[in-house]
Amino acid sequence: MPGFKPCWMGVAATVLALLAGCSTVPGPVSREAPARPAESKPFPPAQAPSAPPAPDAGVGEKPLIEGEALREFEQGQASWYGPRFHGRRTASGERYNQHAMTAAHKTLPFGTLVRVRSLRTGREVDVRINDRGPYAKGRVIDMSRAAAEALGMLGLGVKDVLLLVPESTPPVLASAPRKAGKTVRRAAKRPATPTRPR
């Protein structure tokens, strides 16, 4: 047929027109030497970000009695208290933290460091007194969960222990080793019952 152009010729013409529109004309070539790259300065060493303050003071603390002679103070049973009391106020005013190495004692001043020795295994742990108790008969110290775990008594509940305190502890409190439950209590005198005359 006269005037008929195959379809592929129209497509080729369109592609050539598009390519011609996208081409760029190169500019004049510069005869200058390329600029030297600026000397790079080494980056300062990366610094680790400062750790935020711990939300709970005393977490993971491990009191340790170092370089002091110890004396025996008391012998009896140790118990422990944990999750139910976590976060509550202790007798010293600080919050109880079951993850800290702390304990409750009836008479020792707050802040006193005590070494608790298992009478069965000989294992020892140092705790800081920050609460009052225990009040169960025969018990001499009530430890935090972390201290009880370190002493290996979590599953037992109670354990026979010996408490040792530094020589610097006031002698009134650390006089002689005493056994729990051995205190002699004097019975109150009963009034004499009147006898009937016969």
C-alpha positions, 0 to 999 in steps of 0.5 A: 500500500502506498504511504504505509509505514511499518509500526516499528519505524514509528516506534524507533523514531519516537525513541530517537526523539526522546534520546535526543532530548535527554542528551546534554552538551558537554561544557569546555574542558578545564585545564586547571589541576584538580583541587587537592582534597582537604586533609581529613582530621581523625574523628575523636574517640567515641565516648560511652554515654554516661549511665543514668543514675540507678532508679533504686539506690542500693541495687546489687550493693555488696557490703564487705567487711575488710581488714577488721578483726571479727568477733562472734556476736550471736547464734541462732536461725536466719530467715529471709523476706522478699517480694511481698515487702519490696519497696516498703519502708524499713525501720531505718526509713529507707526502702526495702530492696530485696536485691540489696545485701541488707538485713533486719536485726533487733538491736544492732545499729542501722548501718552495722555490717554483719558477717552471717556464717552458715553453721552447716556449710561454712558459707559466709555473706556480709550484710548491712543492717537497715531494719528491725526484726525478726520477731519469731522465736529462735531467729536472730537475723532476717535477711534480704532475698539476695543475701539469702540466695548468696548464703544458699538458703532460699529453698530452706526458709531458715538456716542455723547461722553465726553472726560476726561483727567487727571489733569496732562494734560497741562492746555493749552490743557485741559483748559475748556470743549468745544463743537465741532462745536461751534467755532465762525469763523470770516468771512473775510472782503470784500472790499467795493464795489465802488458806482457809482456817480449819 
